[in-house]
Amino acid sequence: MSEDTPKIDTVLDEATLMARIEELADRLAPRLTGEWSAINILIGATPFTSDLLKALARRGIHPVLDALWLESYRDERESSGRVLVRADIVRPVKDRGVLIIDDVFDTGRTLAFARSHMMTKGAREVITVALARKPWAPTGADDVDFHAFDAPGRFLVGYGMDDAGKYRGLPYIGALD
């Protein structure tokens, strides 16, 4: 480790992370009957989406995969407060269930935007899922439908999550101060 690499505390090791995704797939599976599309929120949710889809496939569930590239952080550690569409989905979702998959649920803006966007495109229903849920995230009607674990109130990296583009490839979830 170089001297300019920050100390990264392990929040969830790889084995625990994979176990949480299997548990999440068990909870999700009963809801995913009929035709479904899984929408990966780029870029951070990509590893989670891949592992969640594998877990769902082991349960006989095979949604159509697409991606939506939304941006609200750029290279900062706090949300800009605005959600921008960098690239839209390419497959139709009209009359289909849509499972929106994101990495971290914190302000709720990204998932609220994505949910509304999919409903505008004619989705039959939308279910949201996040890998991690921050302690200050909204509750009630604006809450995420499913999440794998409750995250600490720290900046997360690894397993797709980054700090200005770095540390996405870590096989575990870590936290920076």
C-alpha positions in Angstrom: 0.0 0.0 0.0 1.4 3.4 -1.0 1.6 6.1 1.5 -1.1 8.1 -0.3 -3.6 5.3 -0.1 -6.0 6.0 2.7 -6.8 3.6 5.5 -9.9 1.6 4.5 -11.8 0.0 7.3 -13.7 -3.2 6.4 -17.4 -2.9 6.8 -18.4 -6.2 5.2 -16.0 -8.8 4.2 -16.5 -10.7 0.9 -18.0 -13.9 2.5 -20.5 -11.9 4.6 -21.4 -9.7 1.6 -22.2 -12.8 -0.5 -24.3 -14.3 2.3 -26.3 -11.0 2.6 -27.0 -11.1 -1.2 -28.3 -14.6 -1.0 -30.6 -13.6 1.9 -31.8 -10.7 -0.1 -32.6 -12.9 -3.1 -34.6 -15.2 -0.8 -36.7 -12.1 0.3 -37.1 -10.8 -3.3 -37.9 -14.0 -5.1 -41.6 -14.3 -4.0 -42.2 -10.8 -5.4 -40.8 -11.4 -8.8 -43.5 -13.3 -10.6 -44.4 -12.6 -14.2 -42.3 -10.6 -16.6 -39.5 -8.5 -15.0 -36.8 -6.2 -16.0 -33.8 -5.6 -13.8 -32.3 -2.1 -14.1 -28.7 -1.6 -13.0 -28.0 1.9 -11.8 -24.6 2.6 -13.3 -21.8 2.5 -12.4 -21.6 1.7 -8.7 -24.3 -1.0 -8.6 -22.7 -3.2 -11.3 -21.0 -5.8 -9.1 -24.1 -6.0 -6.8 -26.4 -6.4 -9.9 -24.3 -9.2 -11.2 -24.2 -11.1 -8.0 -27.9 -10.5 -7.2 -28.9 -11.7 -10.7 -26.9 -14.9 -10.2 -28.6 -15.4 -6.8 -32.0 -14.9 -8.4 -31.1 -17.3 -11.3 -30.3 -20.0 -8.7 -34.0 -19.5 -7.6 -35.3 -19.8 -11.2 -35.8 -16.0 -11.7 -34.4 -14.5 -14.9 -35.3 -10.8 -15.4 -34.3 -9.0 -18.6 -31.2 -6.8 -17.7 -30.8 -3.2 -18.7 -28.9 -0.2 -17.3 -29.6 3.4 -16.4 -26.7 5.7 -15.9 -27.7 8.4 -13.4 -25.3 10.8 -11.9 -25.7 12.9 -8.7 -22.2 12.7 -7.1 -19.8 13.3 -9.9 -16.4 12.8 -8.2 -17.6 14.3 -4.9 -18.4 12.6 -1.6 -21.7 14.4 -1.3 -24.7 14.5 -3.7 -25.1 17.5 -5.8 -28.8 17.4 -5.1 -29.6 16.9 -8.8 -30.0 13.7 -10.7 -28.8 13.7 -14.3 -29.5 10.9 -16.9 -26.2 10.1 -18.6 -27.6 7.1 -20.5 -31.1 5.8 -20.6 -32.4 2.2 -20.8 -32.7 0.6 -24.2 -35.3 -2.2 -23.7 -39.0 -1.3 -23.2 -40.5 -1.8 -19.7 -44.1 -1.2 -20.7 -46.4 -3.6 -18.7 -43.4 -5.2 -17.0 -42.3 -5.3 -13.4 -39.1 -3.3 -12.9 -36.5 -4.1 -10.3 -34.2 -1.1 -9.9 -30.9 -2.0 -8.4 -28.7 0.6 -6.7 -25.6 0.5 -4.5 -26.3 2.9 -1.7 -29.6 4.4 -0.5 -28.9 7.6 1.2 -30.8 10.8 0.2 -33.4 8.8 -1.8 -33.2 11.1 -4.8 -31.7 8.6 -7.2 -34.2 5.9 -6.6 -37.1 8.3 -6.5 -36.0 9.6 -9.9 -35.5 6.2 -11.3 -38.9 4.9 -10.0 -40.7 7.9 -11.6 -38.7 7.5 -14.8 -39.7 3.8 -15.1 -43.4 4.5 -14.3 -43.4 7.2 -17.0 -42.1 4.5 -19.4 -45.1 2.3 -18.6 -43.8 -0.1 -16.0 -46.5 -2.3 -14.4 -44.8 -1.8 -11.0 -41.4 -0.8 -9.6 -39.5 -2.4 -6.8 -36.3 -0.8 -5.5 -33.4 -2.6 -4.0 -30.1 -1.2 -2.6 -27.1 -3.0 -1.4 -26.6 -0.6 1.5 -29.0 1.7 3.4 -27.5 4.7 5.2 -28.8 5.5 8.8 -30.3 8.9 7.7 -32.0 7.6 4.6 -35.7 8.5 4.2 -38.4 6.2 5.6 -42.0 5.7 4.9 -43.2 6.0 1.3 -39.8 7.2 0.1 -37.9 4.3 1.6 -36.1 1.6 -0.5 -38.2 -1.5 -0.8 -35.3 -4.0 0.0 -31.7 -3.7 1.1 -28.9 -6.1 1.9 -27.5 -4.3 4.9 -27.6 -1.2 7.1 -24.5 0.8 6.4 -22.7 3.0 8.9 -22.8 6.7 8.4 -19.4 6.7 6.6 -18.3 7.1 3.0 -18.3 3.6 1.5 -15.9 2.2 -1.1 -15.3 -1.2 -2.8 -17.6 -3.6 -4.5 -18.4 -1.0 -7.2 -18.5 2.0 -4.9 -15.7 4.6 -5.4 -13.9 7.6 -4.2 -13.4 9.8 -7.3 -13.2 6.6 -9.4 -10.8 4.6 -7.2 -11.4 1.4 -5.1 -14.4 0.1 -7.1 -12.6 -3.2 -7.6 -12.3 -4.1 -3.9 -14.1 -7.5 -3.3 -15.4 -6.2 0.1 -17.1 -3.1 1.3 -14.9 -0.6 3.1 -15.3 2.8 4.7 -13.2 6.0 4.6 -13.3 8.7 7.1 
